[in-house]
Amino acid sequence: MATSSKTQDLSLRTSPTFIDGVLLSANAISDALLVFRGGTCLLERIGQVFDEHDLTHDLVGPDGKGRLALTLTDCSAMTMGAVQPTEGLAAEAVAKLRPGLVLLAELSMVTLAGEDLRDQARNLSRKHGLPVVAATSRSMERDYRDAFESILGGIAETLPADACAAREADSVALLGLFCERGEGDWEGNRQELERLVGALGLRLCPPWLCGGSYRDLAAAGRAAFIAALPAGRQAAQTLARRSRAKVIPLGLPVGLEGTAAWLRRLAAATGRAERAEGFIRAELRAVLPRLDRVLLRYLAGRRVALIASEEWLRVLPGFFERELGMAVPVRLARQRSAPAGGGAGQSYDPSVDCLNRRLTSARRDGGLDLIIGSFWERNSLAPELQDIPFMEFGFPCRTSHFLAPAPFLGWRGVLTWAEQLTQRLLRR
């Protein structure tokens, strides 16, 4: 049964916040301008987290310039209102940067002060003739995934009508790919998805969101099919109502059988089932001999703790256990609340105390060979747990960077996982 660590303690959480989700989303749209109603704390957040997480990000450059505009609204100025400073700042930034999309966001404390960010977004859109999406939390409980889903939904609503007027029979839009940075791991994920979709004779539109411009994202409005990952389900329904495309619910293609099942589902839904099987057989012939080199020698029988987003937790434990021979006794979801149908045995919104209790218990009960999580989990480990090998995965990563494509999705992702897991285990 899924549980929440909130009933156990009130210590610091490691789940990324709503504002983290806004920053990640803005970073993943190459021509997005982020207008933020808030103070310099956001610059501090970017300096402390993003500069070390994504070596490619351009939200704020070394010279202080970039795609971020701050109103510098603080608590003392809230009663005076933030509308006028925001409109003036937006006008100046739009004239200077000429963005394809404006994201309008604010501190939660500004949201709770009562001004409606969505009304202001509509006004800014009319004034500047640009799509403007409001990312407002309206709750202190919402997290980074909520921000991502909200922005995807806003993009689906703001696409111009002519972008949804005609369909291309061989194209697939993919909504809900939460690109966490522009480095080789996520570049590789995008390339692997293009390769999988292309094997069916289909063309993948630039995924939402994975580094494309707003004009690139608009290509989804002409797709005949919309592959909807969990975080993109609501946006997919919104877009499908406008474009009349067919929505295909999918998860992440992870692992040998997981990728095969993903491809078969997509192939069946697009009328291309006959194309999938030969490609699947060829991929397995290419991957299995390489995987066998490390499987029994380094991976099988190892016990792993996994702290990741809900989407990854739905697929990684099965891959690790059934195909790599590993055990996953600890599963912690970096998400504020458990979704419907959440995984059994998972805790949600792990606190530092919960994290260390679960890891200590697993080590005592059967040993623990590896911990997989973000830098925040790594930095929160109790001293007695810091000798366990750690693999950084998710947001933020500080000690793991990829200059060349290295996907974690698809069949090529199987080899990346095997390689990265082996390297971390050998560092003991």
Stockholm file with secondary structure:
# STOCKHOLM 1.0

chainA/1-428         MATSSKTQDLSLRTSPTFIDGVLLSANAISDALLVFRGGTCLLERIGQVFDEHDLTHDLVGPDGKGRLALTLTDCSAMTMGAVQPTEGLAAEAVAKLRPGLVLLAELSMVTLAGEDLRDQARNLSRKHGLPVVAATSRSMERDYRDAFESILGGIAETLPADACAAREADSVALLGLFCERGEGDWEGNRQELERLVGALGLRLCPPWLCGGSYRDLAAAGRAAFIAALPAGRQAAQTLARRSRAKVIPLGLPVGLEGTAAWLRRLAAATGRAERAEGFIRAELRAVLPRLDRVLLRYLAGRRVALIASEEWLRVLPGFFERELGMAVPVRLARQRSAPAGGGAGQSYDPSVDCLNRRLTSARRDGGLDLIIGSFWERNSLAPELQDIPFMEFGFPCRTSHFLAPAPFLGWRGVLTWAEQLTQRLLRR
#=GR chainA/1-428 SS CCEEGGGTCCSCBCSCBHHHHHHHHHHTSTTEEEEEESCTHHHHHIIIIIHHHCTTCCSBCTTSCBSEEECCCCGGGGGGCSHHHHHHHHHHHHHHHCCSEEEEEECHHHHTTTCCHHHHHHHHHHHHTSCEEEECCSSTTCBHHHHHHHHHHHHHHHSCGGGGSCCEEEEEEEECCCCCCSSHHHHHHHHHHHHHHHTTTCEECCCBTSSCCHHHHHGGGGEEEEEECGGGHHHHHHHHHHHCCEEEECCCCCSHHHHHHHHHHHHHHTTCHHHHHHHHHHHHHHHHHHHHHHIIIIITTCEEEEEECHHHHTTHHHIIIIISCCEEEEEEECSSSCCTTCCTTCEESCBHHHHHHHHHHHHHHHCCCEEEECHHHHHTCCGGGTTSCEEECSSCCSSCCCSSCCCSSHHHHHHHHHHHHHHHHHTC
#=GC SS_cons         CCEEGGGTCCSCBCSCBHHHHHHHHHHTSTTEEEEEESCTHHHHHIIIIIHHHCTTCCSBCTTSCBSEEECCCCGGGGGGCSHHHHHHHHHHHHHHHCCSEEEEEECHHHHTTTCCHHHHHHHHHHHHTSCEEEECCSSTTCBHHHHHHHHHHHHHHHSCGGGGSCCEEEEEEEECCCCCCSSHHHHHHHHHHHHHHHTTTCEECCCBTSSCCHHHHHGGGGEEEEEECGGGHHHHHHHHHHHCCEEEECCCCCSHHHHHHHHHHHHHHTTCHHHHHHHHHHHHHHHHHHHHHHIIIIITTCEEEEEECHHHHTTHHHIIIIISCCEEEEEEECSSSCCTTCCTTCEESCBHHHHHHHHHHHHHHHCCCEEEECHHHHHTCCGGGTTSCEEECSSCCSSCCCSSCCCSSHHHHHHHHHHHHHHHHHTC
//
